[in-house]
Amino acid sequence: MKKRVTVKQIADEIGMSMMTVSRALNENGNINKKTREKVLKTAKKLGYIPNFVAKSLVQQKTFTIGVIIPEITHSFFPEVIRGIEEVAYQSKYQIILAHSAEDQQKEKLAIRTLASKRVDGLLISTAQSVTEFDHYQEVVSHGLPLVSFDRCVYDIGVSTVSIDDELSAEQITEHLIKIGYKKIAHLAGPVTVSIGKKRLNGFKKALKKNKLVLNEDFIIPSGFQEADGYNSMKKLLKLPKTKRPRGIVAVNDPAAFGAMKAILEEGYKIPEDFALVGFSDDIRAELMEVPLTTIRQPAYELGRIATQKLIAHIENSKEKVEEIILPTEIVVRSSCGFKSSS
């Protein structure tokens, strides 16, 4: 087996000190461009592979970021990861990705595993089943930088990056109201998760603002997956026809996709019988049998900004903890109906 090329071999090859070569390879110190290029060219010729373990011991950093996401089946989180990777790469960090699968225990295990690998910081979007937050507070108490994104945890002393879920839910609900719908239901996400709670609040706020009666039977506990939306819509379809809602606000696009399947499966039409709106602008939203009206979230930008903020915390312990809110927009498609009455 061929031996690893060392810094000393590079130094001997070009007649420089090991310190100068080391600084050039690590882009540290006041090394001129010509010298750095000569070192890098020689390193490449000899087949030098950086020793990241040694580098991390010297700098007390591993140049890795742990990323924990709750699901990977829909387009939102892959797009977030694209943004994370771009900023990490530009800043010479690598990411280690973990998937909690919406499970609190898997999320806790992922945090422990990533911490044991001595990542320099964590980006976390909370799993659907999380009901307690001690594992986040433990991360904070141990001084490991953490940024909470999308499904955020607040009041634990970490920066958060998200959209204004309450305002966006209010706006999409109000869109239905303005085009004539008065009986509107909400397929609600778990209120233990920030986005579930805030989107429900936004839905209620829109009804109150427009002086519409809140019917508690029209708030159906759901989840974030297609099956959740399907099952929740089936419950609404069991109501007598005269007591059914005409508009449906789903907590996210996957839940809306499930609801759409249930509606069409029963022989009803969208938007003639039920107007339907979602949240997130999943890549499939405009490709559905009935293109879905939804809220467009800046997923890629969210990933970029969350990573920038985390790296700022990693590299400066005095970096300001802040709540960062990104803008959204309503994307109107045919599922909501354009001229309708309740």
TORVOKOL-749325 format. One line per 10 residues: number of its first residue (from 1); for each residue x, z, y of C-alpha. Coordinates in nm, 3 decimals. Layout:
<nodes>
NUM	X Z Y  ...;
</nodes>
This chain:
<nodes>
1	0.000 0.000 0.000  0.133 -0.100 0.340  0.229 0.194 0.562  0.055 0.251 0.895  0.247 0.118 1.194  0.356 0.401 1.422  0.403 0.435 1.797  0.777 0.481 1.730  0.797 0.141 1.558  0.634 -0.027 1.857;
11	0.869 0.158 2.093  1.176 0.053 1.889  1.054 -0.309 1.873  1.035 -0.347 2.253  1.296 -0.090 2.359  1.067 0.151 2.540  1.015 0.524 2.513  0.744 0.653 2.280  0.577 0.824 2.578  0.548 0.498 2.770;
21	0.407 0.317 2.465  0.162 0.598 2.398  0.037 0.595 2.756  -0.003 0.217 2.748  -0.197 0.226 2.421  -0.425 0.505 2.545  -0.458 0.362 2.897  -0.330 0.687 3.043  -0.078 0.745 3.318  0.070 0.514 3.577;
31	0.165 0.218 3.356  0.189 -0.122 3.523  -0.015 -0.415 3.395  0.284 -0.615 3.266  0.415 -0.324 3.060  0.072 -0.248 2.913  0.020 -0.612 2.815  0.362 -0.620 2.645  0.284 -0.303 2.449  -0.060 -0.425 2.342;
41	0.078 -0.765 2.238  0.348 -0.601 2.025  0.101 -0.353 1.874  -0.125 -0.641 1.773  0.168 -0.837 1.623  0.278 -0.539 1.414  -0.078 -0.457 1.303  -0.101 -0.119 1.477  -0.422 0.079 1.413  -0.491 0.367 1.657;
51	-0.499 0.715 1.506  -0.825 0.841 1.653  -0.793 1.177 1.480  -0.462 1.247 1.649  -0.597 1.118 1.978  -0.898 1.347 1.956  -0.676 1.647 1.880  -0.463 1.578 2.186  -0.757 1.514 2.419  -0.995 1.760 2.249;
61	-1.252 1.479 2.230  -1.369 1.256 1.947  -1.512 0.987 2.176  -1.829 0.987 1.969  -2.191 1.046 2.070  -2.461 1.160 1.829  -2.798 0.988 1.866  -3.110 1.122 1.692  -3.427 0.914 1.697  -3.762 0.992 1.530;
71	-3.839 0.646 1.388  -3.691 0.298 1.352  -3.985 0.087 1.233  -4.106 -0.023 1.577  -3.930 -0.215 1.849  -3.908 0.064 2.109  -3.622 0.270 1.963  -3.408 -0.027 1.848  -3.427 -0.151 2.206  -3.328 0.195 2.336;
81	-3.031 0.191 2.097  -2.919 -0.143 2.239  -2.896 0.019 2.580  -2.715 0.322 2.439  -2.459 0.107 2.257  -2.383 -0.105 2.562  -2.294 0.191 2.784  -2.111 0.374 2.503  -1.898 0.066 2.431  -1.815 0.014 2.798;
91	-1.710 0.379 2.822  -1.502 0.361 2.500  -1.734 0.585 2.299  -1.879 0.519 1.954  -2.225 0.631 1.850  -2.330 0.799 1.526  -2.698 0.734 1.465  -2.929 0.973 1.279  -3.296 0.923 1.190  -3.522 1.230 1.176;
101	-3.819 1.035 1.029  -4.055 1.246 1.247  -3.950 1.557 1.051  -3.840 1.881 1.220  -3.616 1.991 0.930  -3.441 1.654 0.915  -3.388 1.671 1.290  -3.230 2.017 1.259  -3.006 1.895 0.975  -2.902 1.592 1.180;
111	-2.801 1.816 1.471  -2.593 2.039 1.242  -2.428 1.740 1.075  -2.340 1.570 1.403  -2.212 1.896 1.552  -1.991 1.945 1.244  -1.842 1.601 1.308  -1.752 1.730 1.653  -1.939 1.469 1.853  -1.882 1.503 2.225;
121	-2.254 1.507 2.307  -2.604 1.446 2.175  -2.891 1.217 2.272  -3.217 1.332 2.114  -3.575 1.206 2.111  -3.796 1.471 1.953  -3.962 1.426 1.614  -4.341 1.434 1.591  -4.351 1.746 1.373  -4.130 1.963 1.598;
131	-4.316 2.278 1.700  -4.024 2.505 1.790  -3.721 2.439 2.003  -3.462 2.698 1.899  -3.232 2.430 1.758  -3.206 2.268 2.102  -3.132 2.599 2.270  -2.863 2.666 2.009  -2.693 2.337 2.102  -2.703 2.431 2.469;
141	-2.572 2.783 2.406  -2.271 2.639 2.220  -2.183 2.421 2.518  -2.246 2.086 2.351  -2.378 1.840 2.613  -2.732 1.725 2.535  -2.965 1.475 2.702  -3.328 1.461 2.591  -3.489 1.117 2.622  -3.836 0.960 2.591;
151	-3.993 1.247 2.391  -3.834 1.515 2.603  -3.789 1.890 2.580  -3.802 2.063 2.916  -3.691 2.397 3.061  -3.387 2.442 2.837  -3.126 2.344 3.095  -3.059 1.983 2.992  -3.107 1.650 3.164  -3.406 1.440 3.059;
161	-3.468 1.066 3.088  -3.820 0.933 3.044  -4.109 0.757 3.213  -4.400 0.924 3.392  -4.621 0.936 3.082  -4.907 1.115 3.256  -4.925 0.871 3.546  -4.891 0.568 3.319  -5.171 0.690 3.089  -5.387 0.755 3.393;
171	-5.322 0.400 3.518  -5.400 0.226 3.188  -5.720 0.431 3.150  -5.818 0.355 3.507  -5.766 -0.013 3.436  -6.047 0.003 3.178  -6.267 0.197 3.420  -6.215 -0.055 3.699  -6.325 -0.347 3.483  -6.646 -0.169 3.389;
181	-6.594 0.067 3.096  -6.738 0.417 3.119  -6.744 0.535 2.757  -6.375 0.560 2.676  -6.201 0.732 2.385  -5.841 0.839 2.341  -5.645 0.819 2.015  -5.424 1.114 2.106  -5.073 1.193 1.992  -4.960 1.543 1.890;
191	-4.968 1.767 2.199  -4.657 1.949 2.072  -4.463 1.632 2.165  -4.419 1.570 2.538  -4.555 1.215 2.537  -4.866 1.317 2.340  -4.949 1.597 2.579  -4.878 1.401 2.898  -5.067 1.089 2.792  -5.370 1.299 2.702;
201	-5.349 1.469 3.042  -5.330 1.129 3.212  -5.636 1.007 3.022  -5.836 1.314 3.127  -5.715 1.285 3.486  -5.838 0.925 3.511  -6.187 1.023 3.388  -6.208 1.314 3.631  -6.079 1.106 3.922  -6.350 0.847 3.858;
211	-6.624 1.108 3.800  -6.677 1.018 3.434  -6.788 1.275 3.180  -6.520 1.384 2.933  -6.669 1.365 2.583  -6.455 1.581 2.354  -6.579 1.377 2.055  -6.397 1.082 2.208  -6.058 1.254 2.187  -5.939 1.189 1.832;
221	-5.617 1.359 1.715  -5.386 1.086 1.597  -5.016 1.019 1.553  -4.765 0.753 1.649  -4.793 0.522 1.347  -5.029 0.237 1.251  -5.193 0.446 0.980  -5.273 0.718 1.235  -5.448 0.473 1.466  -5.634 0.314 1.176;
231	-5.766 0.647 1.045  -5.858 0.771 1.393  -6.051 0.454 1.473  -6.236 0.480 1.143  -6.362 0.821 1.258  -6.495 0.672 1.582  -6.666 0.392 1.392  -6.862 0.650 1.194  -7.041 0.761 1.512  -7.390 0.614 1.567;
241	-7.369 0.285 1.755  -7.543 0.428 2.061  -7.290 0.710 2.081  -6.972 0.513 2.031  -6.714 0.453 2.306  -6.664 0.098 2.429  -6.305 0.140 2.547  -6.013 0.277 2.342  -5.687 0.410 2.488  -5.427 0.452 2.212;
251	-5.131 0.687 2.255  -4.892 0.400 2.175  -4.891 0.041 2.054  -4.851 0.114 1.680  -5.159 0.340 1.693  -5.339 0.059 1.879  -5.237 -0.190 1.608  -5.390 0.038 1.346  -5.707 0.075 1.552  -5.728 -0.302 1.593;
261	-5.709 -0.347 1.217  -5.992 -0.096 1.163  -6.214 -0.263 1.425  -6.166 -0.616 1.294  -6.194 -0.502 0.933  -6.546 -0.372 1.007  -6.646 -0.710 1.149  -6.639 -0.610 1.517  -6.476 -0.816 1.790  -6.218 -0.727 2.054;
271	-6.292 -0.707 2.346  -6.661 -0.800 2.300  -6.743 -0.485 2.101  -6.443 -0.264 2.178  -6.180 -0.295 2.451  -5.842 -0.168 2.334  -5.522 -0.078 2.519  -5.189 0.059 2.398  -4.867 0.200 2.537  -4.502 0.079 2.516;
281	-4.529 -0.303 2.492  -4.405 -0.330 2.135  -4.258 -0.672 2.055  -4.567 -0.747 1.845  -4.819 -0.667 2.120  -4.856 -1.022 2.247  -4.846 -1.165 1.893  -5.142 -0.972 1.753  -5.465 -1.150 1.654  -5.594 -1.023 1.986;
291	-5.298 -0.984 2.228  -5.275 -0.621 2.337  -5.301 -0.488 2.692  -5.042 -0.214 2.725  -4.792 -0.020 2.937  -4.446 -0.174 2.943  -4.170 0.085 2.907  -3.812 -0.002 3.009  -3.668 0.091 2.668  -3.330 -0.078 2.710;
301	-3.279 0.072 3.055  -3.386 0.413 2.929  -3.111 0.400 2.665  -2.854 0.291 2.923  -2.937 0.561 3.176  -2.961 0.839 2.916  -2.614 0.748 2.788  -2.466 0.728 3.137  -2.604 1.073 3.209  -2.473 1.218 2.884;
311	-2.123 1.079 2.939  -2.131 1.222 3.292  -2.208 1.565 3.141  -1.934 1.523 2.878  -1.671 1.432 3.134  -1.778 1.680 3.401  -1.908 2.022 3.304  -2.050 2.060 3.656  -2.262 1.744 3.638  -2.607 1.809 3.783;
321	-2.889 1.868 3.535  -3.179 1.649 3.640  -3.508 1.494 3.531  -3.485 1.115 3.558  -3.811 0.916 3.565  -3.816 0.539 3.514  -4.096 0.308 3.632  -4.349 0.130 3.407  -4.598 -0.151 3.452  -4.935 -0.253 3.307;
331	-4.927 -0.576 3.106  -5.280 -0.719 3.093  -5.374 -0.926 2.790  -5.705 -1.019 2.630  -5.767 -0.699 2.426  -5.906 -0.513 2.728  -6.160 -0.775 2.837  -6.163 -0.897 3.192  -6.532 -0.879 3.286  -6.722 -0.621 3.092;
341	-6.979 -0.346 3.122  -7.034 -0.030 2.922;
</nodes>
